[in-house]
Each structure stands twice: as structure tokens, then as C-alpha cells.
Amino acid sequence: MNDSTISLPWLVIRQDDNGNRYRVGRYASRAEAQEIADSLDSRGHKQLYWVERIGQGQNQAQAQNGDGTRN
């Protein structure tokens, strides 16, 4: 694990209407990442945004709602 992984462990992920997923950015705190995800989500596009911690499994990421909470 490198220093950037330790200091920026929170990701904002975007999924477009075709199911493609992209990392939007890395953040130091969950609150900071959630603020970015909420801001992007409020734009009203079809994309879905959520917050995920580095190292979180793919299945766990799919179980999250757009607001970063779990189903």
C-alpha cells in the first residue's frame, strides 16, 4: 500500500446509463467524497454516483444505493 492509498481511501464512482463504471476521484474522507457524489448526482443526468472505500469488493459496491448507503 502506498501513501496515496492511505491518505485518499475514498472513491467516487460513476456508472453511466450503459453500465460503464468510472472512478471520478479519490478523497481523504467519506464526507468529502459523499459531498462530491451528491453534487454530481443533483445535476439530474442518468449517471449513478456512489462512494466506495478502496479495497471494497465488487459485490459490495453493487449493493450500494446512489447515496452511498447500503441496500
CORPE-V206469 format. One record per run of one state. SS is the DSSP state (H for helix, E for strand, L for the rest). FROM is the first residue (numbers start at 1). LEN is the number of residues. If there is no record, write none. Layout:
BEGIN
SS_FROM_LEN, SS_FROM_LEN
END
This chain:
BEGIN
L_1_2, H_3_5, L_8_2, E_10_6, L_16_5, E_21_7, L_28_2, H_30_12, L_42_6, E_48_6, L_54_4, H_58_5, L_63_1, E_64_1, L_65_5, E_70_1, L_71_1
END
